[in-house]
Amino acid sequence: MNLEKKAVWGWAMYDWANSAYVTTVMAGFFPVFFTEYWSYGADVTVTTARLGFANSIASLVVALMAPVLGAVADKGSAKKKFMLLFAYLGVLMSIGLFMVHKGQWAMAIFVYAMGIIGFSGANVFYDSLLPTVADEDNIDYVSSLGFSMGYLGGGLLFLVNVLMTLMPAKFGLPDLAAAVRVSFLTVAVWWGLFTIFTIAWVKEAKGASPPAAGETVVRAGFRQLIGTFKKLRHMKVVLLFLLAYWFYIDGVDTIIRMAVNYGLSLGFESSDLIVALLIVQFVGFPAALAYGKLGQKWGVRKAIYLGIAIYMAVTVYGTMMTQKHEFYILAVVIGLVQGGIQALSRSYYSRLIPKDKAAEFYGFYNMLGKFAVIMGPALMAIVGLIARRIMMPPSPTAEQLIAIGQTASRWSIGSILILFIIGAVLFYFVDEGKGRAQAQYLSEY
C-alpha cells in the first residue's frame, strides 16, 4: 500500500472507529435504555423532552468551541492532536455509561452529553484532515468512503451488540440490562482501538502560517479567527452554504438521534427499532459509496438536492405510519441517502474554503451543524409538549394519555419538514464558482 492510499484508508478508518458510538449509543441503545431504564416510569413526552434537550445542550457546547479550536489547530498543525483529545474523551464517556445505574436519568444525560462533545469535537478535526488526504478529483469519493466505512464498522459492532441483548446468557451475561451496559464498553474498546490506524497512517501537513516568534499557538489561533471574521464579508457564498447546511442537516441529524425514541412513542417494540437501525447501517455501507459516484457523475449539487427531497418524503410518511413494516421501509430509504448527503456536503464545502485554513473553516462548518442539532431536537420537544398540552382533557384516562402522546409525537416529527424546505431554498442560491474565487481571494489576502 503506497503512502497516499495508506493515508486515505487511515483517515477512513476513523469513521469505522467512531461510528460505533453513533450506532450503538446515540441511535441505538441509549434512547431505548434511557426510556426503559434510566428514565423509567416517566411520561413518554417528558422522556422525549429530556433526550431532546440533552442533545441540544451538548451540541451547543461543541458549536461554541469548534471555530476557536479549529483556528488554534491550523496555527499549530495540531489537527490530529485535538482530534485524539476529543476522541478519547468520547471513549471515556462510553465507559462511563456502563457505570450509570437504573433511575439515574440526570447522570445518564450528563455522561451522554459529554460523550457527544467528545464525538462531535473530534469530527471538527477529522473533517479538516480530508483535504490533506484527498485532492479535488477524488475528494467526493474519499468523503463517501469514510461514511461507507462508518456504516460497515458501526453496523458490525452494533450487530454483535444486538445479539448480546437478544441472547445475553450465551455471552455470559445475566440479563438484557447487563448486555446493554457491556455494549457501551465494547464501543469504548472499538473506538479507541481503531483510532490508532488514523494516528499511525495520516500525516498532517505543517500549518501554512505558523505563529510569529514569541507568540503562543493559542494566541495565534485567536488572532487568525478574528482576522477571518473580518474577511468573511468576502465569503458570502460560504456563509450562504453554511446557512443552508444548517437547516437541512438539522433534519438529518435529528432523525438520526430521535427516530428510535419516536418509534417507542408510537408503541413499537424496541427490538423492531433495533432491526430498523441495522437495516440503515448495512444498506448505508454500499449506498454511501454509490452516492459518492453519483455525485461525481451527476453533479454534487443535484445529488444533495435528491437527498433533501427524499428526507422530506420520509418525514411526511413518518407522521402517518402505524405498522412496524413501514418503519423498516423508511429505514431502507434513509440508508440509501443518509451517508451520501453527509459525505457530499462535506466534500462540497471543501471546494469553497481556503485550504490553508481548513480546520478553522471546518470548525465553522461543524459549528453550524451542531447549532442545527440544538434546534431540531429542541423543536421536536417543544412542539410535542405544546401539542400534548393543547389536547390534554381535564381528567384523561390511560387510553387517552397513550393516544395523546402518540399524536403529539407525530406533530413533533412533522415539525422537521420546515427545516428541509428552508435548507433546500437557501442551497439553490449557492454559487460554487463565486465561492472558489472568494476562497482564492482569502488565501492571497
C-alpha positions as CSV (number, residue, x, y, z in Angstrom):
1,M,0.0,0.0,0.0
2,N,1.6,3.3,-1.1
3,L,1.6,6.3,1.3
4,E,-1.2,8.1,-0.4
5,K,-3.6,5.1,-0.2
6,K,-2.5,4.4,3.3
7,A,-3.4,7.9,4.3
8,V,-6.8,7.6,2.7
9,W,-7.5,4.3,4.5
10,G,-6.1,5.7,7.8
11,W,-8.5,8.6,7.5
12,A,-11.5,6.5,6.6
13,M,-10.7,4.1,9.5
14,Y,-11.6,6.8,12.0
15,D,-15.1,6.8,10.6
16,W,-15.1,3.0,11.1
17,A,-14.0,3.6,14.7
18,N,-16.2,6.4,15.9
19,S,-19.4,5.2,14.1
20,A,-19.7,2.6,16.8
21,Y,-20.7,5.5,19.1
22,V,-23.4,6.7,16.6
23,T,-24.9,3.3,16.1
24,T,-24.7,1.5,19.5
25,V,-25.1,4.6,21.7
26,M,-26.6,7.6,20.0
27,A,-29.1,6.0,17.6
28,G,-29.4,2.5,19.1
29,F,-29.3,1.6,22.8
30,F,-29.1,5.0,24.6
31,P,-32.6,6.2,23.5
32,V,-34.2,2.8,24.4
33,F,-32.2,2.3,27.6
34,F,-32.9,5.9,28.6
35,T,-36.6,5.4,28.2
36,E,-36.9,2.0,29.8
37,Y,-34.1,2.1,32.4
38,W,-32.6,5.5,33.3
39,S,-35.9,7.4,32.9
40,Y,-38.1,4.5,34.0
41,G,-41.7,5.5,34.9
42,A,-41.6,9.0,33.4
43,D,-44.2,10.1,30.8
44,V,-43.1,9.4,27.2
45,T,-43.4,13.1,26.3
46,V,-41.2,14.1,29.2
47,T,-38.7,11.5,28.3
48,T,-38.5,12.7,24.7
49,A,-38.1,16.3,26.0
50,R,-35.2,15.2,28.3
51,L,-33.5,13.4,25.5
52,G,-34.0,16.3,23.1
53,F,-32.7,18.9,25.5
54,A,-29.6,16.7,26.3
55,N,-28.7,16.5,22.6
56,S,-29.2,20.2,22.3
57,I,-27.1,21.3,25.3
58,A,-24.2,19.0,24.2
59,S,-24.4,20.4,20.7
60,L,-24.4,24.0,21.9
61,V,-21.1,23.4,23.8
62,V,-19.4,21.9,20.7
63,A,-20.8,24.7,18.5
64,L,-19.3,27.4,20.7
65,M,-15.9,25.6,20.8
66,A,-15.5,24.5,17.3
67,P,-14.3,27.6,15.4
68,V,-11.8,28.6,18.1
69,L,-10.3,25.1,18.3
70,G,-10.1,24.9,14.5
71,A,-8.2,28.2,14.3
72,V,-5.8,27.0,17.0
73,A,-5.2,23.7,15.3
74,D,-4.5,25.4,12.0
75,K,-1.8,27.5,13.5
76,G,-0.1,24.7,15.5
77,S,-0.5,22.0,12.9
78,A,-2.4,20.2,15.7
79,K,-5.5,18.8,14.0
80,K,-4.6,15.2,14.9
81,K,-3.8,16.1,18.5
82,F,-7.1,17.8,19.0
83,M,-8.9,15.0,17.2
84,L,-7.4,12.5,19.5
85,L,-8.1,14.6,22.7
86,F,-11.8,14.7,21.9
87,A,-12.0,11.1,20.6
88,Y,-10.6,9.7,23.8
89,L,-12.9,11.9,25.8
90,G,-15.7,10.1,24.0
91,V,-14.1,6.7,24.7
92,L,-14.0,7.5,28.4
93,M,-17.6,8.6,28.4
94,S,-18.7,5.4,26.7
95,I,-17.1,3.6,29.7
96,G,-18.9,6.0,32.0
97,L,-22.3,4.9,30.6
98,F,-21.6,1.4,31.8
99,M,-21.4,2.8,35.4
100,V,-24.7,4.7,35.5
101,H,-27.4,2.8,37.4
102,K,-31.2,2.5,36.9
103,G,-33.2,5.6,37.5
104,Q,-30.2,7.9,37.4
105,W,-31.5,9.8,34.3
106,A,-29.7,13.1,35.2
107,M,-26.3,11.3,35.4
108,A,-27.0,9.4,32.2
109,I,-27.8,12.7,30.4
110,F,-24.6,14.3,31.7
111,V,-22.3,11.4,30.6
112,Y,-24.1,11.1,27.3
113,A,-23.7,14.8,26.6
114,M,-20.0,14.7,27.4
115,G,-19.7,11.7,25.0
116,I,-21.4,13.8,22.3
117,I,-18.9,16.6,23.0
118,G,-16.1,14.2,22.5
119,F,-17.5,12.7,19.4
120,S,-18.5,15.9,17.7
121,G,-15.4,17.8,18.8
122,A,-13.2,15.1,17.2
123,N,-15.1,15.4,14.0
124,V,-14.2,19.0,13.6
125,F,-10.6,18.0,13.1
126,Y,-11.3,14.7,11.4
127,D,-13.2,16.6,8.7
128,S,-10.5,19.2,8.3
129,L,-8.0,16.4,7.5
130,L,-10.0,15.5,4.4
131,P,-8.2,17.9,2.1
132,T,-4.9,16.6,3.4
133,V,-5.5,13.0,2.2
134,A,-7.6,13.7,-1.0
135,D,-7.2,16.0,-4.0
136,E,-10.1,17.7,-5.7
137,D,-10.6,14.9,-8.3
138,N,-11.3,12.2,-5.7
139,I,-12.4,14.2,-2.6
140,D,-16.1,13.3,-3.1
141,Y,-15.3,9.6,-3.3
142,V,-12.9,9.7,-0.3
143,S,-15.5,11.6,1.7
144,S,-18.1,8.9,0.8
145,L,-15.6,6.2,1.6
146,G,-15.3,7.5,5.1
147,F,-19.1,7.4,5.6
148,S,-19.3,3.9,4.0
149,M,-16.6,2.5,6.3
150,G,-18.5,4.1,9.2
151,Y,-21.7,2.3,8.2
152,L,-19.9,-1.0,7.9
153,G,-17.8,-0.7,11.1
154,G,-20.6,0.7,13.2
155,G,-23.0,-1.8,11.8
156,L,-20.8,-4.8,12.5
157,L,-20.3,-3.9,16.2
158,F,-23.9,-3.0,16.5
159,L,-24.9,-6.4,15.2
160,V,-22.7,-8.1,17.8
161,N,-24.3,-5.9,20.5
162,V,-27.8,-6.7,19.3
163,L,-27.0,-10.4,19.5
164,M,-25.7,-9.8,23.1
165,T,-29.0,-8.2,24.1
166,L,-31.1,-11.0,22.4
167,M,-29.0,-13.8,23.9
168,P,-27.3,-12.5,27.0
169,A,-26.7,-15.9,28.5
170,K,-24.7,-17.1,25.5
171,F,-22.3,-14.2,26.2
172,G,-22.0,-14.9,29.9
173,L,-24.3,-12.0,30.9
174,P,-27.2,-12.3,33.4
175,D,-29.8,-10.2,31.6
176,L,-30.6,-7.7,28.9
177,A,-29.7,-4.7,31.0
178,A,-26.3,-6.1,31.7
179,A,-25.9,-6.8,27.9
180,V,-26.7,-3.2,27.0
181,R,-24.3,-1.8,29.6
182,V,-21.5,-4.1,28.4
183,S,-22.3,-2.9,24.8
184,F,-21.2,0.6,25.9
185,L,-17.9,-0.9,27.0
186,T,-17.4,-2.5,23.5
187,V,-17.9,0.9,21.9
188,A,-15.1,2.3,24.0
189,V,-12.7,-0.6,23.0
190,W,-13.7,-0.4,19.3
191,W,-13.4,3.4,19.1
192,G,-10.1,3.6,21.0
193,L,-8.5,0.7,19.2
194,F,-9.3,1.5,15.6
195,T,-8.4,5.2,16.1
196,I,-4.8,4.0,16.3
197,F,-4.8,3.5,12.5
198,T,-5.6,7.2,12.0
199,I,-2.8,8.1,14.4
200,A,-0.3,6.0,12.5
201,W,-1.3,6.4,8.9
202,V,-2.4,10.0,8.5
203,K,0.4,12.5,8.3
204,E,-0.6,16.1,9.0
205,A,0.9,18.9,6.8
206,K,2.5,21.8,8.6
207,G,0.4,24.9,9.0
208,A,0.8,27.4,6.2
209,S,1.3,30.3,8.6
210,P,2.8,29.3,11.9
211,P,2.7,31.5,15.0
212,A,5.0,34.5,15.0
213,A,8.1,34.5,17.1
214,G,7.2,34.7,20.8
215,E,3.5,34.1,20.1
216,T,1.7,31.1,21.5
217,V,-0.3,28.7,19.3
218,V,-3.5,29.6,21.2
219,R,-3.0,33.3,20.8
220,A,-2.1,32.9,17.1
221,G,-5.2,30.9,16.7
222,F,-7.4,33.6,18.2
223,R,-5.7,36.2,16.0
224,Q,-6.5,34.1,12.9
225,L,-10.1,33.6,14.0
226,I,-10.6,37.3,14.5
227,G,-9.0,38.1,11.1
228,T,-11.2,35.6,9.4
229,F,-14.3,37.1,10.9
230,K,-13.2,40.4,9.4
231,K,-12.7,38.9,6.0
232,L,-15.9,36.9,5.9
233,R,-17.6,39.8,4.1
234,H,-15.7,38.5,1.1
235,M,-17.0,34.9,1.7
236,K,-20.7,35.4,1.1
237,V,-21.0,32.1,-0.7
238,V,-19.6,30.2,2.2
239,L,-21.9,31.9,4.6
240,L,-24.9,31.1,2.4
241,F,-23.9,27.5,2.1
242,L,-23.4,27.2,5.9
243,L,-26.9,28.7,6.4
244,A,-28.4,26.2,4.0
245,Y,-26.5,23.3,5.5
246,W,-27.5,24.5,9.0
247,F,-31.2,23.8,8.1
248,Y,-31.1,20.7,6.0
249,I,-28.5,18.8,8.0
250,D,-30.5,19.6,11.2
251,G,-33.3,17.5,9.8
252,V,-30.9,14.6,9.0
253,D,-29.2,14.6,12.4
254,T,-32.5,15.0,14.3
255,I,-33.9,11.9,12.6
256,I,-30.7,10.0,13.4
257,R,-30.9,10.9,17.1
258,M,-34.6,10.8,17.7
259,A,-36.0,8.1,15.4
260,V,-35.8,5.3,17.9
261,N,-37.5,7.5,20.6
262,Y,-40.2,8.4,18.1
263,G,-40.8,4.7,17.3
264,L,-41.1,3.9,21.0
265,S,-43.6,6.7,21.5
266,L,-45.8,5.1,18.8
267,G,-45.8,1.9,20.7
268,F,-43.3,-0.1,18.5
269,E,-41.2,-2.7,20.3
270,S,-37.6,-1.8,21.0
271,S,-36.4,-4.9,19.2
272,D,-38.3,-3.8,16.0
273,L,-36.5,-0.4,16.1
274,I,-33.1,-2.0,16.6
275,V,-33.7,-4.2,13.5
276,A,-34.5,-1.0,11.6
277,L,-31.2,0.6,12.7
278,L,-29.3,-2.5,11.5
279,I,-31.1,-2.1,8.1
280,V,-29.9,1.5,7.9
281,Q,-26.3,0.5,8.6
282,F,-26.0,-2.3,6.1
283,V,-27.9,-0.5,3.4
284,G,-25.8,2.6,4.1
285,F,-22.5,0.8,3.5
286,P,-22.8,0.3,-0.3
287,A,-25.2,3.2,-0.7
288,A,-22.7,5.8,0.6
289,L,-20.1,4.7,-1.9
290,A,-22.7,4.6,-4.7
291,Y,-23.9,8.1,-3.7
292,G,-20.3,9.4,-4.0
293,K,-20.1,8.0,-7.5
294,L,-23.5,9.6,-8.3
295,G,-22.1,13.0,-7.1
296,Q,-19.1,12.6,-9.4
297,K,-21.2,11.7,-12.5
298,W,-24.4,13.5,-12.0
299,G,-23.1,16.5,-10.0
300,V,-22.8,17.1,-6.3
301,R,-25.5,19.8,-6.1
302,K,-28.1,17.6,-7.8
303,A,-27.2,14.7,-5.5
304,I,-27.6,16.8,-2.4
305,Y,-30.9,18.1,-3.6
306,L,-32.0,14.5,-4.2
307,G,-31.1,13.6,-0.6
308,I,-33.1,16.6,0.7
309,A,-36.2,15.7,-1.3
310,I,-36.1,12.1,-0.1
311,Y,-35.8,13.2,3.5
312,M,-38.8,15.5,3.1
313,A,-40.8,12.5,1.8
314,V,-39.5,10.4,4.7
315,T,-40.6,13.0,7.2
316,V,-44.1,13.3,5.8
317,Y,-44.6,9.5,5.6
318,G,-43.2,9.1,9.1
319,T,-46.0,11.2,10.6
320,M,-48.6,8.7,9.1
321,M,-47.0,5.3,9.7
322,T,-48.7,2.8,12.0
323,Q,-47.1,-0.5,11.3
324,K,-43.6,-1.8,12.0
325,H,-43.0,-2.9,8.4
326,E,-43.4,0.8,7.5
327,F,-40.6,1.7,9.8
328,Y,-38.5,-0.9,8.0
329,I,-39.3,0.6,4.7
330,L,-38.3,4.1,5.9
331,A,-35.1,2.5,7.3
332,V,-34.1,1.2,3.8
333,V,-34.9,4.6,2.2
334,I,-32.9,6.5,4.9
335,G,-30.0,4.1,4.5
336,L,-29.9,4.9,0.7
337,V,-29.3,8.6,1.2
338,Q,-28.1,9.3,4.8
339,G,-24.4,8.8,4.3
340,G,-24.5,10.3,0.8
341,I,-25.9,13.7,1.8
342,Q,-23.5,14.0,4.7
343,A,-20.5,13.0,2.6
344,L,-21.2,15.2,-0.4
345,S,-22.0,18.2,1.9
346,R,-18.6,17.8,3.5
347,S,-16.7,17.5,0.2
348,Y,-18.7,20.3,-1.5
349,Y,-17.8,22.6,1.3
350,S,-14.1,21.8,0.8
351,R,-14.4,23.5,-2.6
352,L,-15.5,26.8,-1.1
353,I,-12.8,27.3,1.6
354,P,-9.1,28.2,1.7
355,K,-7.1,25.1,2.0
356,D,-4.6,26.7,4.4
357,K,-7.4,27.4,6.9
358,A,-9.2,24.1,6.6
359,A,-9.6,23.3,10.3
360,E,-10.9,26.7,11.1
361,F,-13.4,26.7,8.3
362,Y,-14.5,23.1,9.2
363,G,-14.8,24.5,12.7
364,F,-17.5,26.9,11.3
365,Y,-19.0,24.0,9.3
366,N,-19.3,21.8,12.4
367,M,-20.4,24.7,14.5
368,L,-23.4,25.3,12.2
369,G,-24.2,21.6,12.1
370,K,-24.2,21.5,15.9
371,F,-26.3,24.6,16.2
372,A,-28.7,22.9,13.9
373,V,-28.9,19.9,16.2
374,I,-29.7,22.2,19.0
375,M,-32.7,23.5,17.1
376,G,-34.0,20.1,15.8
377,P,-34.4,18.1,18.9
378,A,-35.5,21.1,20.9
379,L,-38.1,21.9,18.2
380,M,-39.4,18.4,18.5
381,A,-39.5,18.6,22.3
382,I,-41.3,22.0,22.3
383,V,-43.9,21.0,19.6
384,G,-44.6,17.7,21.3
385,L,-45.1,19.4,24.7
386,I,-47.3,22.1,23.3
387,A,-49.4,19.6,21.3
388,R,-49.8,17.4,24.4
389,R,-50.9,20.4,26.5
390,I,-53.5,21.5,23.9
391,M,-55.0,18.0,23.6
392,M,-55.0,17.1,27.3
393,P,-58.5,16.9,28.8
394,P,-59.1,17.7,32.5
395,S,-59.2,14.1,33.7
396,P,-57.7,11.8,31.0
397,T,-58.0,8.1,31.0
398,A,-55.0,5.8,30.5
399,E,-56.1,5.1,26.9
400,Q,-56.4,8.9,26.2
401,L,-52.9,9.5,27.6
402,I,-51.4,7.0,25.2
403,A,-53.4,8.4,22.2
404,I,-52.4,11.9,23.1
405,G,-48.8,11.0,23.5
406,Q,-48.7,9.3,20.1
407,T,-50.4,12.2,18.3
408,A,-48.1,14.7,20.0
409,S,-45.1,12.7,18.8
410,R,-46.4,12.8,15.2
411,W,-46.7,16.6,15.4
412,S,-43.1,16.8,16.8
413,I,-41.6,14.7,14.0
414,G,-43.6,16.6,11.4
415,S,-42.1,19.9,12.5
416,I,-38.7,18.8,11.0
417,L,-40.1,19.2,7.5
418,I,-39.8,23.0,7.6
419,L,-36.1,22.7,8.1
420,F,-35.6,20.7,4.9
421,I,-37.6,23.2,2.9
422,I,-35.7,26.2,4.2
423,G,-32.3,24.4,3.6
424,A,-33.3,23.5,0.0
425,V,-34.3,27.0,-0.9
426,L,-31.1,28.6,0.5
427,F,-28.9,26.0,-1.2
428,Y,-30.4,27.0,-4.5
429,F,-28.7,30.4,-4.3
430,V,-25.2,29.0,-3.5
431,D,-22.8,29.7,-6.5
432,E,-19.8,27.4,-6.4
433,G,-17.8,29.4,-9.0
434,K,-18.1,32.6,-6.9
435,G,-17.2,30.5,-3.8
436,R,-14.0,29.3,-5.3
437,A,-13.0,32.8,-6.3
438,Q,-13.7,34.1,-2.8
439,A,-11.7,31.3,-1.2
440,Q,-8.7,32.2,-3.5
441,Y,-9.0,35.8,-2.5
442,L,-8.9,35.0,1.2
443,S,-5.8,32.8,0.7
444,E,-4.0,35.6,-1.0
445,Y,-5.3,38.4,1.2
